[in-house]
Amino acid sequence: MSKISAADVKKLRETTGAGMMDCKNALVEAEGNFDKAIEILRKKGQKIAAKRADRESTEGVAITKISDDNTYGVAIVLACETDFVSKNDSFKDLAKQFVDIAFNHKTKEEFLAADFGGMTVAEKLIEQTGVIGEKIDITSFETIEAPYVGSYTHVGKIAAMVGLTKAIDKAAELTKDLAMQAASMGATSLTYKDFDPAYVASETEARIAAIIKDNEELVRLGKTLKNVPQFVSRLQLTDDAMAKAEEAAKAELKAEGKPEQIWDRILPGKMERFVSDNTTLDQEQCLLDQKFIKDDKKTVEEYVKSFGDVEVKNFVRVTLG
């Protein structure tokens, strides 16, 4: 049997990331053949991966990479099973290596098939599952292109990238704030205009039903009831819907005995409240319609307008779980 030196073990460990004893045992089994030892470790990884295939990878690292000219970006999540592994420096380094490769590919499929030191990215994931002893996977892969792209990553757990229609002077500041907004508030659409009408209709029915049910309990407890909206999105606020809302507001003012000559001062506030009460879906899921986290007196769209002639072109968000 070939003598296994400490240098051989060290070399195999540096190549594969496997533990010292795993490397030594693989070299012993391979009778000192380096390539065969790598294959032994790889097969071990495949066995472990197969056993852990049904495990949930809900921890990990979210990471982005932006081009030097800020016109392109990629975001991935390298997932694992435990927080302990995700905090390990070698795991974070692995995420950086993966995102460097991901940067050169447009789809997750292309990325997984890409070369990683003589094996594919997909094979590297299996190998590292064997090395680490946990299910390792790429659970998110997103790319973005725009005249200017900026990003924000929250403690390695959530990452967002935002694209602008032009590279203005304060583009870095604006995109960081917007990406922070997307990361923090979990927007799924840029604007209500992107919603499918069928989805809005379904949400309207579900949300109204939930409020009615909540109100039944509030009645029992003798507490103030929640307002039951007619709508949940600006997509539903047609000219006709707004006209009817204004007529209802005027009828309310008349019933309250308010002088007609002061209605013009009161109506704008009532209509603003009507829009707010009937656009909850937009406020929750649309980036531009959300309240700006740094100043809730304005919407994100209003904040963007304060930067002049620029708009948000697109955004992406990745997170663990």
N, C-alpha and C positions, 0 to 999 in steps of 0.2 A: 504494500500500500504506500502511496506517495506521502511524503511528509508534508503536513499542512503548516505553513509558516504564518506568523502573526501578520506579516505584510500582505499575504494572500487574502486573509480574512478581512483585513482593513480595506483592501482594494474592492472586494466584493461588496462590503457594506457601503462603501462610498458610491458604488455603481447602482445598487438596488435599494438602499435605504433600510434593508433588513437588519434585524438585531445581530449582535456578535455571535451568539450561539447558533442561531439559524444559519448564518453564513458558514460557520465552521462545520456544522453538520452537513450542509449541502456540499461543501468541498470534500468532506470525507466520503460521502456517498458517491460523488462524482470522481473520486480517486484523483483529486487535484485538478481536474479539467475545469477551467474557469467558465467556458461557455455552457458546459453541461450543468454546472452548479447554478448558473442563472436560470436555465430551463427548469431545474428542480424547484427552485424558489417560485418560478412563475406558475408551475403546476400546483404547488401548494396554495398559491393565491387563488387559483381557479376553484379549488376544492372549498376553501373558506368562503369565497364569493358565492358559490352555489348554496352553501349552508345558510348564508346570511341574506340571501336574495329577497326574502320577505320582510326583512327588518326595515324600519323607518329611519331614513337619514334626515333628521330634523335640525341638526346642528351643522356648523361648518363656517365657511368664509365667503362673504360677498365681496367681489373685487372688480374694479374697472381699469381700462387702459384707454387713454385718449391720444390721438395722433398729435405730432408736434405742431401741426398747423391748426389744430382744434376743429377739424371738419369731419372726423370719424371717431367712433368709440365702440367698445365692446364691454359687456358686463356679464360675468358668470357667477354661479354659486358652486363652489366645491363643497359638497355636503358629506357629513359623517354622522355617526350615531350619538356621540357624546360631546359635551362642552369641553371636557378634559383634552380630547384630541384636537379640537378646533383651536385651542389656545397654544398648542405646541408650535414652536418656531419652525420645525421641519415641515409641518403641515401647511403653515402660512407660506413658506418658501415654495412648496409644491403648487399652491394656488397661483403664485406669481409666475411660475414656469408655465402653468396651464394657460393663464390669461395672455401671456406673450405669444403662445401658439394660436390661441383663439383669435387674436387680433388680426391674423392673416386669413381668416375664413369667414364666410358670410352666413353659414348655417351650422347648426349643431351637428348635423350628420357629417358634414365636411370636416369639422373640427375633431370629432371622435375618430375619424379615419386618418387624421394627420399623423405625421411621424413624430415620435418622441424617443429619441435616442435609439433608433433601430426597431422600435415597436410602435404600434398605434397608440393614440391617446386612450382609446377604449381598453387596450391591453395593459396600459400603465395603470389604469384605475383598478383593474383586477389584481395586478401585481401588488399594488399598494394596499388593497384590501387584505391580502395575505400578510404583508409586512406589519400593518397596523392592527389587524385583527378586528376591524370594523368595516361595515359596508361603506365604501367610498364611491361617490357618484357626482356627475354634473347634473344638477337639478334645474338649473336655469342658464339660458344662453340668449343674449339679446344684443343686437347691433343698432347703431344709429348714425345717420349722415345728415349734415346740415351745414350752412355757411359758417356757423359757429356752434361748437358742442362743448358743454361744461358738465361737471359731475359733482356728486357729493356722496360720501359713504359714511353711514352711521355705525360706529364701533365695529366695523367688519361684518355686520349682520344684515344691513339693508343698503343697497346702492341704487342710485338713480342718475340718469343722464338726460340732459335737456338740450334741444337744438333750437337755435334762433334763425330767423329769416335773413339776418345780416350780422356781420361782425362789427358791432358798435364799440365805442370807446370803453364802456363799462360792461362789456359782454361777460367777462369773468365774474364780476360781482352779481350780475343779474342771473346768470345760469346757476351759480352756486346757491343763491337764495331759492330759485325755482326748484332745483334738484333737492334741496333740503325740504321744501314744501312737499314734493312728491314722495320723498322717503318717509317723512313724518306722518302725512295725512292719508297716504295710501290711495291716491287717485288712480282710476283705471282707464279714464278717457280724458282727452284734452278738453273737449267742450260737449255740451248737451247735443249739439248738432250731429255728433257722431253716434248717438244712440239709435238703436233699432226701435221703431214705433211699437212693435210687438213686445219688446222687452219693457218699455215704459208702461204700456198698458198692464202687463203682468205685475210690475212693481206697484203700480197705483192700486190695483185690487188688493194685493197682499198687505201693503202698508196701511191702507184705510181699515182693512179687517183687523189688523193688529191693534190700531188705535181704539177702535170700537170695543174690542175685547178688554183693553186696558181700562177704558172708561167704565165698563161694567163693574170692575173691581173698585175703581175710585168712587163710584156711586155708593157702593157698599160701605166704604170707609169714610164717606162724607167729605171727600176731598175735591179740590177743583179739577174739573174735567179737562182733558187735552183737546186742543182744537182739531177737528176732523177736516182735513183739506179736501178740496175737489180734485186737485191735480198734484203731481210730484215733480214736474219738469217744465222748463220753458218751452219745450217742444210742444206742449199741450196748450200753451198760452197764446192762442190765436187772437186775431183782432176781435172776433166775436166774443171770445171768452173774456177778454179784457174789458170790452164794452159792457158786458153783463155785470162784471165785477164792479165797474164804476157806477152803474145804475143802482146796484145793491147798496153801495156805499152811500150814495146820495139819499136813498130811501131810509137808510139808517140815520143819517144826519137829520133828515126831516122829522123822523119819529122821535128823535132826541130833542127836537125843538130848536135846533141850531139855526140862526139867521142865514138865509140863503146867500147873503152878500159876503159871508166869511167862508163859504164852502171851498172856494179856490185855495184858501190857505190850509185847509184841513185835508182835502182830498189827496194831495200828493203823498202825504204820510200814510194814509190808509191804503193807497194803491201799492206803495212800497212794501207795506206789511203783508198785503195780499200776495205779492210776488214772492216774498221771503217764505211765507207759510206754504206756498204751493210749488216750491222748487227744491224740496229737501233732497231729492235724488241727485240733482245737479251739484248741490253744495257738498254732498258726501263723496261723489265719484268723479266729478269733473274738475281737473286741475284749475282751469281759468275761472271757474265759478265758486271755488272755495274761498273762505275768508283767509286773508294772508296771515300766516302765523306770527309775523313780526309786527303786524298792525291790523287788528281785526276790524278796524273801522273801514277798511277797503277790501275789495276782492283781489285775487291774484291778477285778474285781467286789468284792473285799475292800476295796480302796481307796475305791471309791464308797460302800460301806456305812459307812465311817468318817465320812462327812459326815451321817449320820442318815437321816431319812425322805425319801429321794430316789432315783430310778433313772434310768438312761440310756434315753431314749425312742428315739433314732435317731442316726445319724451318716452323713456322706458324705465322700468323699475324692477329690480330683482330682490328677493328676500329669502330667508331661510324658511324651511317648513313646507 
